Amino acid sequence: MDEFWPVPDVLAHLAGGWRVERSVRDLTGGDEGRFEGTTAFRPLEDGGGLLHLESGAFTWQGVTRPAERTLRFLPGSAPGTADVRFADGRPFHDLDLTTGRYVADHPCAADLYRGEFTVRDRDHWRTVWRVAGPAKDLLLTTEYVREVL
């Protein structure tokens, strides 16, 4: 049985920099890709959450390209939780790591994204997104390691 590390305040825990390694598997065609880079969780200008800035290189079918994404992690409906939003403000998913593990769903057109978030310790956490539907059949596994300054 897996051991999870409870996080009483997800925003406080995530703040700072993380090294990121993500594997992407197309379960239909068998293609595999890899993202390597960093994620910075910085305070939003209004002080009400964190700006998630991910940047690095994504390799797919032998071609490597720059890749980035931006999310907003806002205070959630319960203390210590987060309301994760896309950069344009659209809802993505909730996040509650008070037990060290959380499962979130995000419907995207006819596809369903199901994410499992697990925290191993203060400096290591992981996400596993399973994307299933008529347009996509993917498994995305991301390992985060805290950057030590």
N, C-alpha and C positions, 0 to 999 in steps of 0.2 A: 504494500500500500504506500502511496506517495505521501510525503510529508510536505505540508504547505506552511508558509511563514505568514501569519496574520499581519495585516497592514491597517492600523487604526485610522490613518488619514492618507488616502491615495494621492492627493495633490502634494502634500508635504513629502511623501515618499518618492514620487517621481521627479521632483524638481532637480534640475542639474543636467549633466550630460551622460549619455549612454552610448556604448559601442553596439552596433546592430549587425546581426547576420541573419539573413532570411533565405530559406529554400522555398522554391515554388515548383510544384509538380502538377502538370496537367494529367489528370487521372484518365482522361479519354485517349489522348494521343501519346502519352508517355514522355512528352518533353519535360525537361527540368531546367530551372533557372536559379540564379542566385543574386541576392542583393547584399552588398557590404557597404556600411557607412556609419553615420552617427545620427543620434536623435538628441536634440536639446529641448528641455522643458523649461521655458522662461516665463517669468511672471507677465501676465497681460498688463497693458498700460493702465487699465482701470483697477488693477489689483485683485480682480475677482476670478482668478483662475490661472491656467497656464497655457501658453502657446507652445504647441508641439511642432518642432521643425526637424524634419528628417531629410537627410541628403546623403548621396553616395553614388554607387555605380551598380547598375542592374545588367546582368548578363543573361541573354535569352537566345537560344539557338546559335550560340557562338559569337553573338554580337553584344558588345558592352557599350552601354549608353549611360549618361548622367541621369539620375532619377531623384525626385524630391516630392515631398508632400507636406501639407500643413494641416493640423487639426487644432481645435480648441478644447481644452479640458476645463469645464466649468464646475463650480460646486454643485453637487447632486442634491436630490430631494432629502436625503438622510445625511446626518453628520458623517464626515469622513469619506463620502462617496463622490463620484464625478459623473457629470453629464457630458459625454464626448460628442462633439459636433464637427462637421466638415468646416473648412476655412470660410465658406460662404454662409455659415450659420445653420445649415440643414442638420437635423438630428442624425446621429450615427448610432450610438448605443450608450447605455448606462454602464458604470463600472463601480463595483463594490468588492474591494479586496480585504474586507475585515476578517474573513476566514482564510485568506491566502489563495482563494480560488473563486473564479466567477465565470459563468457562461452567459453570453449575450447573443441575441439574434438581430440581424439587420436585413430586412427584405429589400432587394434591389431589382426593380422590374419583376420578372418572373423567377429570378434566382434568389436563393436564401444564403446569406452569410451567417455562419454560426461560429462564434469565437470563444475559445476557452483561454482564460488568463490564469496563470499560476505564478506564485512567488515562491522561490526556493529559499532566499535569505535576503539580507539587506541590499546586496549588490547584484542579484541575479533574478530575472523574471522572464517569462516566456508567454507568447501568444501562439495559438494554433487556430487558424481560420480554415474551415471547411466550406467551400463555396459549391453549391449544388443547384442545378436547374437546367433549363433548356439551352442557355447561352454558355454556361461555364460549368466545369467539373474540376475544381482545383483544391489543392491542399497547400496552405502557406504556413510555414513554421518559422517563428522569429525568436531569436535568443537576444536578450538585452543584458549587457554587463556594464555596471556603473563605471564611468571614467573617474579615476582618482587623480586629483590635482595636486 
